[in-house]
Amino acid sequence: MPRLFKNMSNIIIILAIIGLIALMIYTEAGRARASALGNTLGQVLAPIQKGFYSAGSFVANIFHDIGTRRNMYKDYEELKARVGELEKDLIRMEELEKENQRLKDLNLFTKGNKETIVTGANVIAKNPGNWFNNITIDKGNKHGVAVNMAVVTDKGLVGRVIETGENWSKVRTIVDAKSAVSGIIQRNRDNGLLKGGNSIESEDGTCRMIYLPEDSNITPGDKVLTSGLGEILPKGIYIGEVERTFKDPEGLYITAIVRPGVDFQRLEEVLVVADQR
């Protein structure tokens, strides 16, 4: 009897072990089946998930690009406006620099001619045409300006005052056909009369120095100054330089073409001077 119980115990233990082994095998098989099912579902859903992810990324990138482009356009417009302001500032600075240089040159001339300077003035109008045949300045009899006073720059003679108002004056320049100025050749002291070369028919911005002696040895490059004859303009004001010469048809006189020292096409500031003789 005891032996029977002993055998039964062994049988129960063996059955228990077999049962555990069977359970383990069943569990592993279930896991394998679950894993296989999961793999199958993963293979089916993976492309869909990838598509949704790609689409979401694409949309997100679009909105990001739109925002970036808007910011870039805003920055571009701000930079463009700033560049425009800087360009305007640069133009203003260049104009101030040029004006400062012109005034500096006039000031140097003034220091060397204190006894004759009446006033400085700005050109505020000119007659139609390419050249300043006649100009209007912003100073008049209120400032001591009078008819026949000379008008100059540091580069030479501009002309003379022909009419004045309280706060303005009209000036006939030496290149106007109606202008007549007594001049002298600095080198050989020959005298002649300078007539403006600009007329209604033609404008060349030169003067013609007429009635020079037939035996004058005047040559291109000679300097021409005011002679002081006629008691209108002061003596010794620079007028210009001889470009060429020729004899008049009758051969009695020599005529010289004189290029003025003043740039009449770019005339902006002038000085009014008086003869102190």
Protein Blocks (a to p, Z undefined) as FASTA:
>chain_A
ZZmmmmmmmmmmmmmmmmmmmmmmmmmmmmmmmmmmmmmmmmmmmmmmmmmmmmmmmmmm
mmmmmmmmmmmmmmmmmmmmmmmmmmmmmmmmmmmmmmmmmmmmmmmmmmmmmmmmmbdc
ddfbdcedjbdfbacdfbdfknopaehiacddfkbcfbdcfbdcfkbccdddfkbmkbcc
ddddfklopacddddfbdfkbcehiacdehiafklccdehiacddehioilacghiafbd
cfbdcddfkopaccdddddfbdfklcfbdcddddfZZ
